[in-house]
């Protein structure tokens, strides 16, 4: 089978991905094999390729927004059936026994496995997935619409919950890529007033087209006091900017797996009045299942930019350059 691997992490212009041929993987007892149709292109893949996110093993296949069809079953996988359409997301497995898993906080598991980081992901013709962590996809989500939901959507949905914006409140979104444009739609459908601060005129235009109340530059002052905010851009220098925009008692949730260094904070300007700063770590399966149910009902639509499978490295380069709005997807088959 064809597979893109992270061969030598480095700047995306150095072409750190290599296209190789690998044997077809065989599922273990608790796994299924998925014949991949589409894989979303996530900023985490870019961080992995460039070395910001240290590779867990050499030659891993990136990609964790995977949509495909089950084409082989392990001996203990009654939950899924041959031919079933499924999604495979970032959280690939947990130990199920640590105190976080037992408390329903599996996103904080002490021994997790992540798709496209610990185990091979979706930049390939096939992948393996733990059956218990694969999502049955609703029929009213086509493959290209479903793929970005499996990480960009789930993380944004969890970040929105953790930002704790009150009903009818004002949400600030810093950065407006694949995750943010989905999160904004959920927030708008819930009746929130959304203000976007991001680089790139095309991103600001998309935000306004989706119904956001305003769209400015990423370092601009927000036009109103925010009841909560989400930082999607991997830029630590935006943390104090966003904190200063918060109203009293409001929360800034940082949604990326990697963030450049955060500058020192001025307590009186950025944290006083019970402003809160919190990170968002992975997701639970409950987050994903909730999103798969509500996204079609709320009319959430991903703006997708398709790339041929052979152009995976170009897709990541375009993501790094901010060359498109919305979310890129690889058409594998």
N, C-alpha and C positions, 0 to 999 in steps of 0.2 A: 504494500500500500504506500501511497505518497504521504509524506509528513514533513512539515517545517519544524526544525529544531533550533534551539538557542545554542549555537556552536561556540561562539566567542563573544561574550557580552561586550558592548561598546556603543559609541554613538551610532544612531540609526543610519547615518550616512555611510558608516563603515560596513553595512550589510551584515549585522550579527546573526541573522537567520540563514539557515542553509536548508535547501530542499533535498530530502533523502528518500530512499526506498527502504521500507522496513517490513518484516514479516507481519502477517495478520495476527493480532493478539487474541489469545484464547481466554474466556472469562473464568475466574475462580468460582467457588461454590456460591458466594453471595453477590456475584457480579452479573451484569449483562454487557453484551457488546452492542454498540450503537453504530449503525451506518449513518454517517453524518451528512446532512443536506446543507446546513448553514451553520456558521460559527460567527458570533459577533466579535468585533475588534475592540478591546477594552484598553484603557490607559494603563491598567496593571500589566498587560502584555508588553507595552512599551517600556515600563519601568524594569521589567524582567529582562527584556532584550538589551537594554542599555546598561544594566548592572546596578541601577538604583536599588532594585530589589534583588538581593543576592540569590543566585540560583541554588536550589536545594540539591540538584544533581546535574551533572553535565549532560547535555543533549536532550533536555526535557522538551516536550512538545507544548507550546503555550496554547491558550484559548480555553475559556470557561463560560462561554455563552453559547452552548451547544444545543442544536436541535437536530434530531434524527429519528431513526426507526430501529427498534430492537431487532437484531437479526441473529442473536445467539444468547442462550440462557445458561447461567450456572445451575448447579443441582439444587440450590436452595433459594429460588427466586420466584416464588408463587405470586408475589405482588404484581409482577408485570408479565406481559404476554408477547410472544413473537409477533412482529408486525406493528406493535403499539408505538405510537409517536410519543417521544419523551423529550424532556429538556434536562441538561446536565449543567449545574452551576458551580460557582467557586467553591462552596463548602462541599468537599467530596466525601468526607466521613468524619466521625468523631469516635472517641473511645467508649462513650455511653456510660462510663462508670465514675468519672471524676465528679467532684462536688458541683461543678458548674452544669454539667450534663444532667445530673440528678435533680438540679434545681430548675430545669427548663431553660438554661442559659447556654445552650450548646455552642453558640457563637464564641464563647470564651473558653471552650474546651482546652485542656492543657496538652492534649496530644491529637490535634486535628490533622486531617489530610486535605490539601487544597488541589483542585483540578487545575492543571496547567502550571503547577509549581512543584508539588510533591510527586504527582502522577501525570502521565501524558494527557494533554487536553485535546482541543478541537481543531487545531490547524492540521488536520489529517483526514484521511478517508474514513477511518474508524477510530473509536476509543472504547475503553472499558469504563464502567461506572458501577458503584455500589448501588444495587437495586433500591435500597432503602432511602437513598439520597437523590434519586432521579424523580423528576416531576412529570406526572401525567398532564399533558397539555390540552386545554379546551379546544374544541373544534373551531371556535370563532376567532382563533388567533392563528394566522398563517405563519409559516416558518420564519420569514424575515421580520415579522412583527414580534414574534415570540422571543427571538434570540436576544435582543438588547434587554428585555425584561429580566433575563436570568442572572444578570449581575448589575448592570447599570440601573435597571428598574428596582431590583430588590434592595440594593444599598441605598438608593435614593428614598425608597419607601421607608426603610428603617430610620434613615437620617431625619426624615420628616416627622416621624413619631417621636424621636428623641429630642427634636428641637422644641417640642411642646408648645406650639403656637396655639393660643386659645381660639375658639370658634369666631370666625369673622376677623381674625387678627391679620397683621401685616408680616409677611415672610420675606426675608432677603435671601437671594441666591447669588453666590459669588462663583463665577465660572458657569458656562452654559454649553456644555457638551452633551455626550450621549446620556449620561445619568440625569443631569439637571433638566433637560428638556422634557423628560418623562415625569420627573418629580413635580415640575411646575404644573403640568396638566392635572396631576392628582390633587395638588393643593388648590388649584382653581376650581376643580369640580367639588371640592369640599367647602368652597365659599371663602377661601383666603384671598387677601389682596397681595399680589406677588410683585416684588421689585427685583430686577435682575441687574447685576453689575459684573461686566465681563469684557474681555478683550474681543476685538473682531466685530466689524459692523454687521457681517452676515449673521453672527450669533445674536446680536441685539435685535436685528430685524426679525429673526425667527421668534424671539421672546415676545415681541409686540404682536406678531401674527397669531400667536397662541393665546393672546388675551392678557398678558402681563400688564400691570399698571404703568410701569416705567422700565427703561433699559438704558443704563449708562456705562461708563468705563469702569474697569475693575477697581481702580483706586479713587473713583469719585466718591463724594459724600452722598449717602443715601438721601432721597428726597423727603423721607419721613423717618420717625423713630420706629425701629423694627421690634416686633413682639417675639421674634425668633429668626435665626438665620442658619443657612447651611453653606459651608465652604466646600466646593467641589474642586476648585483649582488647586493644584499641588504647590501652592506658593505660600510659604510661611509668613512672608511679609504682609499678607492680607489678613492675618489673624487680628492684629491690633486695629486695623481699619474696620473690620466687621464688628469687633467688640465695641468700638466707639459708637457704632451705629445703633446698638441695641438700646431698647428702653429698659427701665428698671426691672430687675427680676427675670430678664429674658435670657435665652440660651443660644449659644453658637455651637452647632454640631459640625465637626470636621469629618468629611465622608471619604477621604482617600486613604489608601493603604500606605502611601508614602507622601511626605510633606517636607519641603525644604525647611531649613532652620527658622524657627520663630524668633523674631527679635525680642529684646527685653520689653516688658509691659510696664506701663505707668499705672500703678494701682488705682489712683483716684480717677483717672480718665477712662480706664478700660475694664476694670473688674469691680469697682465699688458699686454700691446699690444692688448687690446680689446678682450681678451678671454672672453667667456660668459658661465655661468652656468645656466641652466634652468631645471625645472621639467616638467614632462609629467603627466597630470591629466586626467584620464579616456579617453573617446573618444567621438566623435560625430557619429551619425548614418551615416553621409556622409563618414567618415573614413571607417566604416564597409562595406558600400555598394561598395565603390571603391575597397577595398581589395577583396571582393567576386568576383568582375569582373576581376581583374587583376591577382589574384593568379593562376588560371588555365592557363591563357594565358602566364604567365611567367614561368610556369612549377614548381611552388613552391610545394614541397612535404614535409610534416611533417614526421619526424622520430618518429614513435609512439611505445610505449610500453604498450600493453593492460593488464589490470587487471580485474579479475572477480569483479562484484559488491560487493560481500561479503568481498573483500579484500581492501576496500577503505582506511582503516587505515594503512594497509601495504604500499599502494601506496604513501601515504603522508610521511610515515617513510622513504621509499626509496628515495623520493624526497629530504627530509632533509639531508640524508646521501650522496647525489650525486651519487646514485647507478646506474643510467642509463643515457644515452645520449638521447637528444630529449625531447619528451613530453609523459607523461603517460595519458592514457585514461581508464575510467571505462566502461566496457561493461554491460549496465544495462539490456537490453533484448537480 
